[in-house]
Amino acid sequence: MGVAEVTDADFRAEVLESDLPVLVEFTADWCPPCRQMGPVLSALAQEEGDRLKVVQLDVDTNPDTTNAYKVLSMPTFMVFRNGEPVKAMVGARPRRRLLEELSDVL
């Protein structure tokens, strides 16, 4: 199970209305640290798929959602639970640190 792409059009259905907590990576094609996070997020999606949904949103093609959550830096990670953002982290990080930071929302 890879990391799904979400868009302005399906953000509500895929993220805000999800039964599971959702980790959203706000990403961009031109962002090297974002590309570094790809394998980390794929592994996370596989390992934690039963208790966490992992998705990516391209900030260049989805300005409405990006602006709604005031995302300025890439990558920004936000965790949504029950339709609300409950955590935000900015910048690439190793898998172990990401898991530690997510432990309180999983």
Disulfide bonds with the S-S distance in Angstrom:
Cys31-Cys34 2.19
